[in-house]
Amino acid sequence: MDHILNAKWITYPKNVGEAVCEFRKTVDISKKVVSATLQATAQGVYIVYINGERVGNDILTPGWTDFRFRVLYQTYDVTDMITEKTVITAELAQGWRMHKTKGWFERPMKGTNKAFIASIAITYDDGTEDIIYTDNTWTTCLSATRYSDIYNGETYDADFNDDNYLPAKIVTCAYSTEAEEEMVVKGIEYPTDILCKHEGEFVREKERFDPLSVFTTPNGETVIDFGQNLSGYVEFSIKGEKGHKASIRYFEELDKDGNVYVENLRSAKTTVTYYCDGERRTFKPKFTFFGYRYIHLIDWPEEVKAENFVSIAIYSDMKRTGYFECSDKDVNRLFENVVWGQRSNFVDIPTDCPQRDERRGWTGDAQVFIRTASLIYDTERFFRKWLHDLSYGQSADGGVPHVVPNSDWIDNGAMGWADAATICPWQIYQAYGSKWVLAEQFSSMRKWVDYMRNHSIDGLWLGGGHFADWLNLDGDTPTSKPYLQNAYFIYSTSLLIKIGNILGIEMSEYEQCLEKTQKAFRARFMKDGKIVENTQTSCAEALYFGFLTEEETKSVSEQLNTLVTECGHLKTGFLGTPYLLHALSDNGYVKTAYDLLLRHEFPGWLYSVDNGATTIWEHWDSRNPDGSMWSAEMNSFNHYAYGSVAEWLIEKAAGITHDEEHAGFSHIIFKPVTDERLTFVKASLDTRYGKAASEWTKEADGYKYTFTVPAGVTATVIIDGKTTEIGEGTHTF
Ligand code: BGC
């Protein structure tokens, strides 16, 4: 029974901005408790305590959803925490709900005040029940956390104690007038109608890192290096005179002279400020997080000792499934960097980056990385939640927002970004066989394809605002927007048709639409079997999207191989990169694919590894060879898009590949591609059926292959064009 639906939203009587407030209720319990269940959520982020003890170990609940439409509530069994006199307290911070960042993102989430709502249902051994609801019998005061903001950080005053308890105010609407109007237009009721059961994965504390070094920079700054870029915060022990103000600035990289570099964080202040109270205390922030490897200690009140600091990674608590290793330690570090890119950017939603004043659910980034992400971790619950918000955020004409949760964005419908609507459910289905995700998302994806269809003339979709092959290196002749638009139009329509067929939905009108677009595409963008736009991305997409004839495939892959070998490196941006190595190695150009993978110079994946990266950079040259930065404007050192190469490592280098016809690895294709520069490659996947593994080693007389097939699953092995069918168990070739 979801009692929270009958509770009231409560808040501090006046808007206290970024200050954190507390709510309190004391309950006398006179009978024996059999069970007690807490349900809670917030317009903001919250923590509940019972008799001073924290309920659960989830961070940043209720997470980030499209708050215009839904707020998720969490349910906890608190039976063991109830005592004769039970004191329930809750802390409430603004979290993602009302943050205001400067510059491009200076559009606050709509809303004027944060609010909390909860119920506790207590069942006694005589069969009776008490239900406690948030209402104006709760009291409220200000927390010792005087300031909290996702981007800017937190301020804590150890000496602050607000004993001015006021009655909590019941709120019927936490929205501004403008947003209320918008909700009325959309027919949305407030407040409890937007409460939904929790979805997704909980964000939790994961790995802990002790300092690698404590040092003073040439500029005299005291810095700690934890050795790993991640999302999280530092727990520290501190003792200073009462009222002493100490601060920590979180940052990703040192500049070329070895000093603190914060320019790439843009307006995000990423600072924890701590006011001491004369006692030794251990502290960590509770309602914010940072993307960082280093911290800068400002006005630290005592000698800085490494043992007083630990860096804690936080991310959505998904099950790890995919592993990769080979004989090249740099490629292994690259894979590890991809894993950290995923961890850092899977904090409740898939974000572009975790450090600067952005950290948004950019649909394009998620779309290019989802296949990789779903091999490395089990992402089904994580993406299912995010995809629900994607559907909520779609405009009436089917336009998919650039960022999800959408919240406040007006523009939508960008090629390669909006296609997250079709590509993401398809990839989740491919990884886990989850047909229900296809069914849930079908109307959203159909709306997106209809959008393109309705905006097309004679089969071609033209116009609109697009990011194109974002951050490509083609100079003055990048892949054109019309080309990419229509390549994605074809791809998304073909996925929609496949999905419709799986779900038993009549798809003939889309088949006709696809045929028409393919015809128009060929007429405009192909000549003599080749792509007119002579770029790596244009060829890679056409090959990967699978609509070329056998003959065209041959000539376009030749074209692609020539484009790569002539310049000797990749030139692809966000959209082309995930497909580039597949397009080469699937069509006979295995060596070229490995050449790109193993290249150490800019541009290439190992360039960042050689430069000490512990995550994937936003730009191929986020840092220049002379140590200077690409730019301060838009330069994240933890952006997962180019990490999509890891899917090639598992699927092609190790050769554990999905069989599209048998989703969820219910049938596996083992088709590894070798290169003489590596002496072994191995990978494993914890599929829903059990462990699948592949390994090859270079021996004196050729390659030795070992494949493991989970119980109840069959596999096809393809080596040097020879096909063998195998069943459960471990097989050597
Ligand atoms: C983000 C990208 C995103 C892009 C849109 C950037 O600011 O960091 O990753 O996809 O905007 O082009």
Residues whose N, C-alpha, C, O or C-beta is under 5 A from the ligand:
A	BS01	BGC	D352 W362 G364 D365 F467 W470
